[in-house]
Amino acid sequence: MNVLQISIAAMPFLLALMSRTGKAIAPCLLMSLFTVLLGEEPHRAVVAWCVGLLIAAVALRERLRAG
């Protein structure tokens, strides 16, 4: 994987870092790692990335809502 693919895979983790609570950071980090590890199997990597992005989006929405 090149740097661009790894940075896209890390997007859920980076979004989770912007959330107010730390509850979403660990699952998003795990999903980002799964995305990188499953990079050879694109369908599975996309599922892991989407789950991580969904978790991060909900955490970020809660921060903006409470903000």
PyMOL commands that set and color helices and strands:
alter all, ss='L'
color gray80, all
select helices_A, chain A and resi 3-9+11-17+25-37+42-66
alter helices_A, ss='H'
color red, helices_A
deselect
rebuild
show_as cartoon
